[in-house]
Amino acid sequence: MSYDDIENATPSIVIGGDLEDDGDFDVQYEHDIESENEAGAGEAQAEGSKEKKSVAFAGLDDEYDEEAARKEFEEGGGLPEQPDNPDFSQLTPLSAEIINRQATINIGTIGHVAHGKSTVVRAISGVQTVRFKDELERNITIKLGYANAKIYKCDNEECPEPDCYKSFKSDKEIRPKCQREGCEGRYKLVRHVSFVDCPGHDILMSTMLSGAAVMDAALLLVAGNESCPQPQTSEHLAAIEIMKLKHVIILQNKVDLMREESALEHQKSILNFIKGTIADGAPIVPISAQLKYNIDAVNQFIVNSIPVPPRDFSASPRLIVIRSFDVNKPGSEIDDLKGGVAGGSILNGVFKIGDEIEIRPGIVTKDDNGKIQCKPIFSHIVTLFAEHNDLKFAVPGGLIGLGTKVDPTLCRADRLVGQVVGAKGNLPSIYTDIEINYFLLRRLLGVKTEGQKQGAKVRKLEVGEVLMVNIGSTATGARVVAVKADMARLQLTSPACTEINEKIALSRRIEKHWRLIGWATIKKGTTLDPIA
């Protein structure tokens, strides 16, 4: 969809203008709270003449024909089971045996607060990533959201681009009919993507950095109705630059609220902002996530400009945990209790049901002398899930849920975040302090001092100060013990399972918020022997 199409489309919101008709008009919002409906019905009876407006998302509340849906699912080839004993040397991340049920690439949504990150994920995947009461009330993402989407391309060569690209939820059949009017073709699955939906609020920067640890590519959201760059736009871009993310697509969102001239001006400001950064030369796609304008073009760019990274299926398996859950409902019978679930992304290797696993650092305690000790957690994999699809094996890429026999209280409320899961006896060492080769940013991002257009300068590291370091998905405190030129020694508040040469992000507490100040590479450190 071009700027002209958007310009001529009926606006969803009129800014600085008048609606010609002041009468009732259809409001299409999701509203499914029974108590309010009952209260509304009572008011309608009392007021008599006033009609009660029906409110619903167009298309979502249409009558659902279960029989027709089942028939269409079967005609489209259904969702085949994974093979029991596949030859992984013959498989790639795009093999049908893998992408039919599991995502093989992680794409993060990054950008300033309220620029539409969660809305874009919902527009592409159909999954609402804002799930928690606090998030819904405040309409911001607080925890890392996650959603899987299958991207298809119509096999009819006459089906025009980008209309031939379509995305669905991850449990969609493998060969659905093309939805373009008059097209006889069927869709072919070309990508299965996991979205890591990061919070944009400045106080949630450490959560965003945990998400960046598992990203293969990023969608950078820039709202067209605000100047560019906003504080967290530049901070998030610096974060993915640290993580060496090479593939970025920029989405200029909310273009339905703009005139064509201002949209083009705004596009120029985006081009100036990304000049010389890792996003230089990245495609800029104008969209309206709320109205789903140009989402097919976003799908096309994801397929054509973000390659699926090569994966090592033969290595020892390793997963970094970014979420963990206790899936038991209150009041469950003892016989029905299930073990904890760890959610994250596999870095390399393959996990299978029945595998014996180790979770490091595990349970961290202090001995009688106040010395830190770690007891790794050992368990078996009971179930493997990619969203609602059950798996027999899981490969790198995509977000995976590992059902274990671990005590669910250890997994409740993200308690395992930052831990590393792997084959028993094959995980990296646990470090209590590390020696790093560090690089500091010249200026603070997302913080402007009074009277200055640019951010404040970043001070050098000082002995005794406490930083926050992000090692993989672990966010922990680190006291600076020694500094010499571009080397420093950090004493970690809590031990971390990591490797030499791993990249880490450094943040400093400024005005009560953690702010990204630079990055570092681990050169050596003091390891901790786990207790049996």
Secondary structure, 3 states (H helix, E strand, C coil): CCHHHHHHCCCCCCCCCCCCCCCCCCCCCCCCCHHHHHHHHHHHHHHCCCCCCCCCCCCCCCCCCHHHHHHHHHHCCCCCCCCCCCCHHHCCCCCHHHHCCCCCEEEEEEECCCCCHHHHHHHHHCCCCCCCHHHHHHCCCCCCEEEEEEEEEECCCCCCCCCCEEEEECCCCCCCECCCCCCCCEEEEEEEEEEEECCCCHHHHHHHHHHHCCCCEEEEEEECCCCCCCHHHHHHHHHHHHCCCCCEEEEEECHHHCCHHHHHHHHHHHHHHHCCCCCCCCCEEECECCCCECHHHHHHHHHHHCCCCCCCCCCCCEEEEEEEECCCCCCCCHHHCCCCEEEEEEEECCEECCCEEEEEEEEEEECCCCCEEEEEEEEEEEEEEECCEEECEECCCCEEEEEECCCHHHHHHHCCCCCEEEECCCCCCEEEEEEEEEEECCEEEEEECCCCCCEEECCCCCCCCEEEEEECCEEEEEEEEEEECCEEEEEEEEEEECCCCCEEEEEEEECCEEEEEEEEEEEEEEEECCCC
